[in-house]
Amino acid sequence: MTTPLAASPRGAVGRRCDFSSLQCVVTQPVRKAPEKGIADVRVLIIGGTRFLGAAIARELLRQGHRVTLLHRGSTPGDLPAAAVHVLGDARNAACVEATLREGRFDAVVDTILQAQDLAWQLPLFHRHAGQLVHCASTGVYAPAAQLPSRETDPTPCPPELGGFDAKLAQDLAVVAFHERTGFRTCSLRVSNVIGAGDVPLDLWGAREPACFQRLADHRPVWIPNDGRALVQPVHVDDLARGFLAALESPRAAGQIYNLSSERAVTLTEYARLAAGVLGSQSAFEHVPMEKILATGKANEAGLRFLCEHMCIDSGKARRELGYCPRVSLQDALRESLHWMQQRGLLRAASQPGR
């Protein structure tokens, strides 16, 4: 049995299910994985109330699918009322299995699980759902030996660049499980995500509002090294459409795909675009990375990673899934910075000299 549906926590919209009292549920037959053009698909998103997960949920709901989110209830999320919220711990085996048995899901989308979680959750997904789409990272390619990075390229993952070895372990677990069992899985390696809902990548490899406030206040900004490092943010809604495409395509089974924007830009160009959105007259100064690190104000792994070229080829996803990013970097920055202003994270631009 389950408790009755009740109001969602902390202002979250949608319905809430609490399986804490679940004792026994009859196993339901496994449903077929969705294919393109099929509506009313039941999808469980593990996480789903934050930035990318919420965007995926909104896109699925727009396409007429039924969406359930398994989360702890600590983040409300900007979600339509049609979303069903299951409050629970995604790393608790009893909670996950109860949710899967009750929901009879066609697919699971995961944006938060680690390799150690996948080791025991993949067999549960296999028993109770049609497929898994897992969120991974293009950070595994750094430092890239050739550009643009493709799915077959080396994945060195040195610890000094942020520990992307954990992300690589997730990819390997997902693909290996498909090869061993035939269960439909795929892993989507996404580049830096941008859009309303989070602070965009800053000029030192973090997501600090202070960087953009300096631009808004027309103060000088330091850009690491010669500013020619490549960055390639992708809009969160483009990624959401990419996740939907992977769910709909049987060709995705057992595959890894890169999902990014159409083109990379230099860090200096990225700064120029952000300055343009804010009407900034800030002076740019190119400063050695080590000098920035010496200030003690930068995250070392984030800055070192930023100074590696990130230029991603999404051609495989375009050919096989029909993935086609639509939002330009300038529009994505405008949306993100406007969202920051609305949330009080960024004061409106002042007049130069004031």
C-alpha positions as CSV (number, residue, x, y, z in Angstrom):
1,M,0.0,0.0,0.0
2,T,1.0,3.6,-0.3
3,T,0.0,6.7,1.5
4,P,-2.6,9.0,-0.1
5,L,-1.4,11.7,-2.4
6,A,-0.8,15.0,-0.6
7,A,0.6,18.5,-1.2
8,S,4.1,18.7,-2.5
9,P,6.9,19.9,-0.1
10,R,8.3,23.4,0.2
11,G,6.2,24.8,-2.6
12,A,6.9,22.1,-5.1
13,V,4.1,21.8,-7.6
14,G,2.6,18.4,-8.6
15,R,1.5,15.4,-6.6
16,R,3.5,13.8,-3.8
17,C,3.7,10.1,-3.1
18,D,5.4,8.8,0.0
19,F,6.3,5.1,-0.1
20,S,7.8,5.0,3.4
21,S,5.0,2.8,4.6
22,L,5.2,0.4,1.7
23,Q,5.2,-3.2,2.8
24,C,4.5,-5.3,-0.3
25,V,3.7,-4.5,-3.9
26,V,2.9,-7.1,-6.6
27,T,5.5,-7.0,-9.4
28,Q,4.0,-5.7,-12.7
29,P,5.1,-6.8,-16.1
30,V,8.0,-4.8,-17.6
31,R,6.8,-2.2,-20.1
32,K,8.3,-1.6,-23.5
33,A,10.8,1.2,-24.0
34,P,9.4,4.2,-25.8
35,E,10.0,4.8,-29.5
36,K,9.7,8.0,-31.5
37,G,6.1,9.3,-31.9
38,I,4.7,7.3,-28.9
39,A,3.0,9.5,-26.4
40,D,1.9,8.8,-22.8
41,V,5.2,7.1,-21.8
42,R,5.9,6.7,-18.1
43,V,9.3,8.1,-17.1
44,L,11.0,8.1,-13.7
45,I,13.6,10.9,-13.3
46,I,16.0,10.3,-10.4
47,G,16.7,13.8,-9.1
48,G,14.7,16.0,-11.5
49,T,14.0,19.1,-9.4
50,R,17.1,20.9,-10.1
51,F,18.6,22.5,-13.3
52,L,19.0,19.8,-15.9
53,G,16.6,17.3,-14.4
54,A,13.8,19.9,-14.2
55,A,14.3,20.9,-17.8
56,I,14.1,17.2,-18.9
57,A,10.9,16.8,-16.9
58,R,9.3,19.9,-18.5
59,E,10.2,18.7,-22.0
60,L,8.8,15.2,-21.4
61,L,5.6,16.7,-20.0
62,R,5.3,19.0,-23.0
63,Q,5.4,16.0,-25.3
64,G,2.5,14.3,-23.4
65,H,4.5,11.8,-21.3
66,R,3.9,11.0,-17.6
67,V,6.7,12.1,-15.4
68,T,7.6,11.0,-11.8
69,L,10.5,12.5,-9.9
70,L,12.2,10.6,-7.1
71,H,13.9,13.1,-4.8
72,R,14.3,14.1,-1.2
73,G,12.1,17.2,-1.3
74,S,14.8,19.7,-0.5
75,T,14.6,21.5,-3.8
76,P,11.1,22.7,-5.0
77,G,11.9,22.8,-8.7
78,D,10.1,24.8,-11.4
79,L,7.8,22.1,-12.7
80,P,4.3,21.8,-14.0
81,A,1.5,20.5,-11.8
82,A,1.3,17.3,-13.8
83,A,4.6,16.0,-12.4
84,V,4.4,13.4,-9.7
85,H,6.8,13.7,-6.8
86,V,8.0,10.7,-4.9
87,L,9.8,11.7,-1.7
88,G,12.6,9.4,-0.9
89,D,16.3,8.6,-1.0
90,A,17.5,7.5,-4.4
91,R,20.4,5.7,-2.7
92,N,18.1,3.6,-0.5
93,A,17.5,0.2,-2.2
94,A,14.0,-0.4,-0.6
95,C,12.9,3.1,-1.7
96,V,14.1,2.7,-5.2
97,E,12.6,-0.8,-5.7
98,A,9.3,0.3,-4.2
99,T,9.1,3.3,-6.5
100,L,9.9,1.2,-9.6
101,R,7.4,-1.6,-8.7
102,E,4.6,0.9,-8.1
103,G,5.3,3.1,-11.1
104,R,5.7,0.5,-13.8
105,F,7.9,2.9,-15.7
106,D,8.8,2.6,-19.4
107,A,12.1,4.4,-18.8
108,V,14.3,5.9,-16.2
109,V,16.4,9.1,-16.6
110,D,19.3,9.5,-14.1
111,T,21.1,12.8,-13.5
112,I,22.7,12.1,-10.1
113,L,23.8,8.5,-9.6
114,Q,27.4,7.4,-9.1
115,A,29.0,4.2,-10.3
116,Q,28.5,2.5,-6.9
117,D,24.8,3.4,-7.1
118,L,24.5,2.0,-10.6
119,A,26.0,-1.3,-9.6
120,W,22.9,-2.2,-7.6
121,Q,20.3,0.0,-9.3
122,L,20.9,-1.3,-12.9
123,P,19.6,-4.8,-12.1
124,L,16.5,-3.1,-10.5
125,F,16.0,-1.0,-13.7
126,H,16.3,-4.1,-15.8
127,R,13.6,-5.9,-13.8
128,H,11.1,-3.1,-13.5
129,A,11.6,-0.6,-16.4
130,G,12.1,-0.5,-20.1
131,Q,15.4,1.4,-20.3
132,L,17.9,3.8,-18.7
133,V,19.2,7.1,-20.0
134,H,22.2,8.3,-17.9
135,C,23.7,11.7,-17.7
136,A,27.5,11.8,-18.1
137,S,30.1,14.5,-18.8
138,T,32.3,15.6,-21.7
139,G,34.9,16.5,-19.0
140,V,36.2,13.0,-19.4
141,Y,38.1,14.0,-22.6
142,A,40.3,16.6,-20.9
143,P,43.1,17.2,-21.6
144,A,42.1,16.6,-25.2
145,A,44.8,15.4,-27.6
146,Q,42.7,16.3,-30.7
147,L,39.7,18.5,-31.4
148,P,36.8,18.3,-31.5
149,S,36.4,15.5,-29.0
150,R,34.5,12.5,-30.1
151,E,33.0,9.5,-28.3
152,T,35.9,7.2,-29.3
153,D,38.6,9.6,-28.1
154,P,40.9,8.9,-25.1
155,T,39.5,9.7,-21.7
156,P,42.5,10.5,-19.5
157,C,40.6,12.1,-16.5
158,P,43.7,13.3,-14.5
159,P,42.8,14.2,-10.9
160,E,44.2,17.7,-11.1
161,L,41.4,18.6,-13.6
162,G,38.5,17.8,-11.3
163,G,38.2,14.0,-10.9
164,F,36.2,13.1,-14.0
165,D,37.3,9.5,-13.5
166,A,34.1,9.1,-11.4
167,K,32.0,10.2,-14.4
168,L,33.9,7.8,-16.7
169,A,33.2,4.9,-14.3
170,Q,29.5,5.6,-14.6
171,D,29.8,5.4,-18.4
172,L,31.6,2.1,-18.3
173,A,29.1,0.7,-15.8
174,V,26.1,1.7,-18.0
175,V,27.6,0.3,-21.3
176,A,28.9,-2.9,-19.7
177,F,25.5,-3.7,-18.2
178,H,23.9,-3.4,-21.7
179,E,26.6,-5.6,-23.2
180,R,26.1,-8.2,-20.5
181,T,22.3,-8.3,-20.3
182,G,20.9,-6.6,-23.4
183,F,19.0,-4.1,-21.2
184,R,18.6,-0.8,-23.1
185,T,20.9,1.8,-21.7
186,C,22.7,4.8,-23.0
187,S,25.0,7.5,-21.6
188,L,24.8,11.1,-22.7
189,R,28.0,13.1,-22.2
190,V,26.9,16.7,-21.8
191,S,29.1,19.8,-21.9
192,N,28.8,22.8,-19.6
193,V,25.1,23.6,-19.1
194,I,23.7,27.1,-19.4
195,G,20.3,28.7,-19.1
196,A,17.8,30.0,-16.6
197,G,18.1,28.1,-13.4
198,D,21.8,28.3,-12.6
199,V,24.7,30.7,-12.7
200,P,26.6,30.3,-16.0
201,L,30.3,29.3,-16.3
202,D,32.4,32.2,-15.1
203,L,35.8,33.2,-16.4
204,W,37.8,31.3,-13.8
205,G,36.0,27.9,-14.2
206,A,33.4,28.1,-11.5
207,R,29.8,29.5,-11.3
208,E,30.4,32.6,-9.1
209,P,28.0,35.5,-9.5
210,A,30.9,37.9,-8.5
211,C,32.5,37.5,-11.9
212,F,29.4,38.8,-13.7
213,Q,28.9,41.5,-11.1
214,R,32.4,42.8,-12.0
215,L,31.3,43.0,-15.6
216,A,28.0,44.7,-14.7
217,D,30.0,47.2,-12.6
218,H,32.4,47.9,-15.5
219,R,35.4,46.8,-13.4
220,P,38.4,45.2,-15.0
221,V,38.4,41.4,-15.3
222,W,41.2,38.9,-15.5
223,I,41.0,36.3,-18.2
224,P,43.4,33.3,-17.7
225,N,46.4,33.0,-20.0
226,D,45.9,34.3,-23.5
227,G,42.1,33.8,-23.5
228,R,42.2,31.3,-26.4
229,A,41.0,28.3,-24.4
230,L,37.9,27.0,-26.0
231,V,34.6,26.6,-24.1
232,Q,31.3,25.2,-25.4
233,P,28.3,25.7,-23.1
234,V,25.0,24.2,-24.2
235,H,21.5,25.4,-23.4
236,V,19.7,23.3,-20.8
237,D,16.6,23.1,-23.1
238,D,18.7,21.8,-26.0
239,L,20.0,19.0,-23.7
240,A,16.4,18.2,-22.5
241,R,15.5,17.7,-26.2
242,G,18.6,15.5,-26.6
243,F,17.5,13.3,-23.6
244,L,14.0,12.9,-25.2
245,A,15.6,11.9,-28.5
246,A,17.7,9.2,-26.8
247,L,14.6,7.9,-25.0
248,E,12.8,7.6,-28.3
249,S,15.5,6.0,-30.4
250,P,16.2,2.3,-30.3
251,R,19.6,3.0,-31.9
252,A,20.7,4.6,-28.6
253,A,20.9,1.1,-26.9
254,G,24.4,0.6,-25.5
255,Q,25.7,3.8,-26.9
256,I,27.5,6.9,-25.6
257,Y,26.7,10.3,-27.2
258,N,28.1,13.7,-26.8
259,L,25.6,16.5,-26.4
260,S,26.8,20.1,-26.8
261,S,26.1,23.3,-28.7
262,E,27.0,23.8,-32.4
263,R,30.3,25.6,-31.9
264,A,33.0,26.3,-29.3
265,V,34.2,29.9,-28.6
266,T,37.3,31.2,-27.0
267,L,37.2,32.3,-23.4
268,T,37.8,35.9,-24.5
269,E,34.8,35.7,-26.9
270,Y,32.7,34.2,-24.1
271,A,33.6,37.2,-21.9
272,R,32.8,39.6,-24.7
273,L,29.4,38.1,-25.2
274,A,28.6,38.3,-21.5
275,A,29.8,41.9,-21.4
276,G,27.6,42.7,-24.4
277,V,24.5,41.3,-22.7
278,L,25.3,43.4,-19.6
279,G,26.3,46.6,-21.5
280,S,29.6,46.3,-19.7
281,Q,32.7,48.5,-20.6
282,S,35.0,46.3,-18.5
283,A,38.6,46.1,-19.6
284,F,39.9,42.6,-20.2
285,E,43.4,41.7,-19.0
286,H,45.0,38.4,-19.9
287,V,46.8,37.0,-16.8
288,P,48.8,33.8,-16.4
289,M,46.8,31.1,-14.7
290,E,49.3,30.7,-11.9
291,K,49.0,34.4,-11.0
292,I,45.2,33.9,-10.7
293,L,45.8,30.8,-8.5
294,A,48.2,32.8,-6.3
295,T,45.3,35.1,-5.3
296,G,43.7,32.2,-3.5
297,K,40.3,33.2,-5.0
298,A,40.0,30.5,-7.7
299,N,39.2,26.9,-7.5
300,E,42.4,25.2,-8.7
301,A,40.8,22.2,-10.4
302,G,38.1,24.3,-12.0
303,L,40.5,26.9,-13.4
304,R,43.0,24.3,-14.7
305,F,40.1,22.5,-16.4
306,L,38.8,25.7,-17.9
307,C,42.3,26.4,-19.4
308,E,42.1,23.1,-21.3
309,H,40.2,23.2,-24.7
310,M,36.7,21.9,-24.5
311,C,35.5,21.6,-28.1
312,I,32.9,18.8,-28.6
313,D,31.6,17.0,-31.6
314,S,27.9,16.1,-31.3
315,G,27.8,14.7,-34.8
316,K,27.0,11.1,-33.7
317,A,23.9,12.3,-31.8
318,R,22.9,14.5,-34.7
319,R,23.1,11.5,-37.2
320,E,21.6,8.8,-35.0
321,L,19.2,10.7,-32.8
322,G,18.3,13.8,-34.8
323,Y,19.9,16.0,-32.0
324,C,19.9,19.6,-33.1
325,P,20.7,22.4,-30.6
326,R,18.8,25.6,-31.3
327,V,19.8,28.2,-28.7
328,S,22.8,30.5,-29.5
329,L,25.4,31.2,-26.8
330,Q,24.5,34.9,-26.8
331,D,20.8,34.1,-26.2
332,A,21.7,31.5,-23.5
333,L,23.9,34.0,-21.7
334,R,21.1,36.7,-21.9
335,E,18.6,34.2,-20.4
336,S,21.0,33.1,-17.6
337,L,22.1,36.6,-16.6
338,H,18.5,37.9,-16.7
339,W,17.5,34.9,-14.4
340,M,20.3,35.9,-12.0
341,Q,19.0,39.5,-11.9
342,Q,15.5,38.2,-11.2
343,R,16.8,36.1,-8.3
344,G,18.9,38.9,-6.8
345,L,22.2,37.2,-7.7
346,L,23.2,40.1,-10.0
347,R,22.5,43.8,-9.6
348,A,21.5,45.6,-12.7
349,A,24.3,47.2,-14.7
350,S,25.4,50.6,-13.4
351,Q,26.5,53.6,-15.5
352,P,30.3,53.6,-16.2
353,G,32.2,55.7,-13.8
354,R,29.6,55.7,-11.1
